[in-house]
């Protein structure tokens, strides 16, 4: 949580998207970058008011991100009215996703779920548990909500979990989420981006708002964009249905020269084909236009793939 009269200017410096464009009640996809433009983490920002914000980071990066945020606050906003509070241990998160998700949840809350716009949120009572953040966000590409549940409410998460399963919801793990997000072309931190990769190299060029003001990494990203000399993250679909790409597999050109590597790959349940994303070098003579052919080295064999702009499933 980031609060105080100077919370918004602090976040504008910390994050690469335009914080000013996120009004109360809405959410925004954004990221934190290092000075060299490397992506420290991607995150969601929720605006309750211009003086109260919730920033949700990747769970595996909590410790690293908290150290970064507090460092920048103490370095650049030490005298400002900004308060930081890490409540990661005080809130749990359930993601209810899928075409019927709102219908499953509606009987358990008085909040009109269908009236909440996409990438927005409200606070309400769910299954008798008060102060639940009900957000129309998620990382599956499906319709749905994310429920931020205070853990100090006795058995609150258990009550909501049990009620949804009894109503017919199906528990799914990260494997299902990973397949869904890749079919949609969503990046996964630690695979498609990390501290060595800029937003431009992660197909996130739409996220940095370079005209909205200075932020950490602004100069490096601006320079990279102006020069155009950076690696590209491309999507591809395997031509052979039984060829499944995996993270780390090499990408080769027509001369069998390694030009990059697969960052994310899986078998698309919807398409019945292997799909993936790969980071490739920008080099003369390498055609990266949609519809062009590349090859993925799978167990020593070069398997053809067609460059396809995500999302792979609409």
C-alpha positions in Angstrom: 0.0 0.0 0.0 1.3 3.5 -0.9 -0.5 6.3 0.8 -0.1 10.1 1.5 -0.4 13.4 -0.3 2.7 12.6 -2.4 1.8 9.0 -3.1 0.9 9.7 -6.8 4.1 11.6 -7.7 6.1 8.9 -6.0 4.4 6.2 -8.0 4.9 8.2 -11.2 8.6 8.1 -10.5 8.6 4.4 -9.5 6.4 3.0 -12.3 6.7 3.2 -16.1 3.0 3.6 -17.0 1.1 6.9 -16.6 -0.2 6.8 -13.0 -2.2 9.9 -13.6 -4.3 8.0 -16.1 -5.5 5.6 -13.4 -8.6 7.1 -11.7 -10.1 6.0 -8.4 -11.8 2.6 -8.7 -9.6 1.5 -11.7 -6.6 -0.7 -12.1 -3.6 -0.4 -14.3 -1.0 -2.8 -15.7 2.5 -1.5 -15.2 6.1 -2.3 -14.2 9.1 -1.2 -12.2 12.4 -0.8 -14.1 16.0 -0.3 -13.1 18.0 2.7 -14.3 19.3 0.6 -17.3 15.7 -0.2 -18.3 15.7 -3.8 -17.1 12.3 -4.9 -15.8 12.5 -5.4 -12.1 8.9 -6.7 -12.0 5.6 -6.2 -13.6 2.6 -5.5 -11.4 -0.9 -4.2 -11.0 -1.8 -0.8 -9.6 -5.2 -0.2 -8.0 -6.3 3.4 -7.2 -8.7 3.8 -4.3 -8.0 7.6 -4.2 -5.1 9.8 -5.3 -3.7 9.4 -1.8 -4.3 5.6 -1.5 -3.0 3.0 -3.8 -2.5 -0.8 -3.8 0.4 -2.2 -5.8 0.3 -6.0 -6.4 3.6 -7.6 -7.4 4.6 -11.2 -8.2 4.6 -13.2 -5.1 8.1 -14.6 -5.7 9.5 -11.1 -5.9 8.0 -9.6 -2.7 11.3 -9.3 -0.8 13.2 -7.9 -3.8 10.5 -5.5 -4.7 9.9 -4.2 -1.2 13.7 -3.5 -0.9 13.6 -1.6 -4.2 10.5 0.5 -3.3 11.7 1.4 0.1 15.1 2.3 -1.2 13.7 4.7 -3.8 11.3 6.2 -1.3 14.2 6.9 1.2 16.4 8.2 -1.6 14.1 10.4 -3.6 11.0 11.0 -1.4 12.5 11.0 2.1 10.9 14.2 3.2 7.7 13.7 1.2 4.3 12.6 2.6 4.5 9.0 1.4 3.8 6.0 3.6 4.6 2.4 2.5 3.1 -0.7 4.1 3.8 -4.2 3.0 0.6 -6.2 3.8 1.5 -9.3 1.8 1.1 -11.5 4.8 -2.2 -10.0 5.7 -4.1 -10.6 2.4 -4.8 -13.7 0.4 -5.7 -13.8 -3.3 -8.2 -16.1 -5.1 -8.5 -15.8 -8.9 -11.9 -16.8 -10.2 -11.7 -16.9 -13.9 -13.8 -18.1 -16.9 -16.9 -17.2 -18.9 -19.3 -18.1 -16.0 -17.2 -16.8 -13.1 -19.3 -13.8 -12.2 -22.4 -16.0 -12.2 -20.8 -18.4 -9.8 -19.8 -15.6 -7.4 -22.9 -13.4 -7.6 -25.0 -15.4 -5.1 -22.4 -14.8 -2.4 -22.2 -11.0 -2.6 -24.6 -8.1 -2.8 -22.2 -6.3 -5.1 -23.5 -6.1 -8.6 -20.5 -7.9 -10.2 -21.7 -7.3 -13.8 -21.6 -3.5 -13.3 -17.9 -3.5 -12.5 -16.0 -2.4 -15.6 -13.0 -4.3 -16.9 -9.8 -3.5 -14.9 -11.8 -1.9 -12.1 -12.6 -2.9 -8.5 -14.8 -2.3 -5.5 -14.8 -3.4 -1.9 -17.6 -5.6 -0.6 -18.7 -8.5 1.5 -18.2 -12.0 0.0 -19.6 -15.1 1.8 -20.0 -13.0 4.9 -16.4 -11.9 4.8 -16.1 -8.0 4.8 -13.6 -5.8 3.1 -12.8 -8.0 0.2 -11.3 -6.3 -2.8 -13.3 -7.5 -5.9 -11.3 -6.7 -9.0 -12.1 -7.5 -12.6 -8.5 -8.3 -13.3 -6.6 -11.6 -13.9 -3.8 -13.1 -15.9 -5.7 -15.8 -17.9 -7.2 -13.7 -20.7 -10.6 -14.9 -19.5 -13.5 -13.0 -18.0 -13.4 -13.1 -14.2 -12.4 -11.5 -10.9 -9.5 -11.5 -8.4 -10.5 -11.5 -4.8 -8.1 -9.9 -2.3 -9.2 -11.3 1.1 -8.0 -10.0 4.5 -6.5 -12.9 6.4 -7.5 -11.5 9.8 -11.1 -12.4 9.1 -11.6 -15.8 10.7 -11.4 -18.5 8.0 -12.3 -16.0 5.3 -10.4 -17.5 2.5 -11.6 -21.0 3.4 -15.2 -19.9 3.5 -15.0 -18.3 0.0 -13.0 -21.2 -1.4 -15.5 -23.8 -0.1 -18.5 -21.9 -1.2 -17.2 -21.5 -4.8 -16.3 -25.2 -5.1 -19.7 -26.2 -3.7 -21.3 -23.9 -6.4 -19.4 -25.8 -9.1 -16.2 -23.9 -9.6 -13.2 -26.1 -10.5 -9.8 -25.6 -8.7 -7.0 -25.0 -11.2 -3.3 -24.7 -10.6 -0.5 -22.6 -12.1 -0.2 -25.0 -15.1 -3.7 -24.1 -16.3 -3.0 -20.4 -15.7 0.3 -20.7 -17.6 -1.4 -22.3 -20.6 -4.1 -19.7 -20.7 -1.8 -16.7 -20.3 0.4 -18.0 -23.1 -2.5 -18.5 -25.4 -3.3 -14.9 -24.8 0.3 -13.8 -25.3 0.8 -12.5 -21.7 4.3 -12.4 -20.4 5.5 -14.3 -17.4 8.1 -12.7 -15.2 11.3 -14.7 -15.0 10.8 -16.2 -18.4 9.7 -13.6 -20.9 11.2 -10.7 -19.0 13.6 -10.0 -16.1 16.2 -7.5 -15.0 18.2 -8.1 -18.2 15.3 -7.3 -20.5 13.8 -3.9 -21.2 10.0 -3.4 -21.8 10.7 -3.0 -25.5 12.5 -6.3 -25.6 9.5 -8.0 -23.8 6.9 -6.8 -26.3 5.7 -4.3 -23.7 6.4 -1.2 -25.7 2.8 0.1 -25.0 3.4 0.2 -21.3 6.1 2.9 -20.8 4.5 6.3 -21.2 7.6 8.3 -22.1 5.7 11.6 -22.4 4.1 11.4 -18.9 7.2 12.4 -17.0 10.4 11.0 -15.7 10.5 7.5 -14.1 13.3 5.2 -13.2 14.7 3.8 -16.5 13.1 6.5 -18.6 16.4 7.6 -20.2 17.6 4.1 -21.1 14.2 3.1 -22.6 13.9 6.3 -24.6 17.4 5.8 -26.0 16.7 2.2 -26.9 13.5 3.1 -28.6 15.1 5.9 -30.6 18.0 3.7 -31.8 15.8 0.7 -32.5 18.7 -1.7 -31.7 17.1 -4.2 -29.3 16.1 -7.8 -29.3 12.6 -8.7 -30.3 10.1 -11.0 -28.5 8.1 -12.8 -31.2 5.2 -15.3 -31.0 5.1 -18.5 -33.0 3.0 -21.5 -33.7 4.6 -24.9 -34.5 3.8 -26.3 -38.0 3.8 -29.9 -36.7 1.0 -30.6 -34.2 3.2 -32.9 -32.1 6.2 -30.6 -31.8 6.0 -28.9 -28.4 8.4 -26.0 -27.7 9.8 -25.4 -24.2 11.5 -22.5 -22.4 15.2 -22.4 -23.3 15.0 -24.2 -26.7 17.1 -22.6 -29.4 15.6 -20.6 -32.3 17.5 -21.0 -35.6 17.3 -19.4 -39.1 17.3 -21.0 -42.5 21.0 -21.6 -42.2 20.6 -23.4 -38.9 22.3 -20.5 -37.1 21.1 -19.8 -33.5 19.3 -16.4 -33.5 17.5 -16.6 -30.1 15.8 -18.8 -27.6 12.3 -19.7 -26.6 11.2 -17.9 -23.5 7.8 -19.6 -23.0 6.4 -22.6 -24.8 3.6 -25.2 -24.4 1.0 -27.2 -26.1 -2.1 -25.0 -26.7 -5.1 -27.0 -25.5 -7.4 -24.8 -27.6 -5.4 -25.0 -30.9 -4.0 -28.5 -30.5 -0.6 -27.2 -31.5 2.6 -26.0 -29.9 2.8 -22.3 -29.3 5.4 -20.0 -27.8 7.3 -16.8 -27.5 11.0 -16.3 -28.3 13.5 -13.6 -27.9 15.6 -13.2 -31.1 18.4 -11.0 -32.2 17.8 -8.1 -34.5 20.1 -8.9 -37.4 20.3 -8.1 -41.1 18.5 -10.6 -43.3 16.4 -12.1 -40.5 12.7 -11.8 -41.4 10.6 -11.4 -38.3 7.4 -10.4 -40.1 4.2 -12.3 -39.2 3.8 -15.3 -41.4 7.6 -15.8 -41.8 9.1 -19.2 -41.0 11.7 -19.9 -38.2 12.7 -23.2 -36.6 12.9 -24.4 -33.1 15.5 -27.0 -32.0 13.6 -29.8 -30.2 15.7 -32.7 -29.1 18.3 -32.1 -31.7 15.9 -31.6 -34.6 14.9 -28.3 -36.2 11.1 -28.1 -36.3 9.5 -25.4 -38.5 7.3 -22.7 -36.9 5.4 -19.8 -38.2 5.8 -16.3 -36.7 2.4 -15.4 -35.3 1.5 -12.2 -33.5 -0.2 -13.0 -30.1 -2.8 -13.5 -28.9 -2.8 -17.0 -30.4 -6.4 -17.5 -29.2 -8.9 -14.7 -29.3 
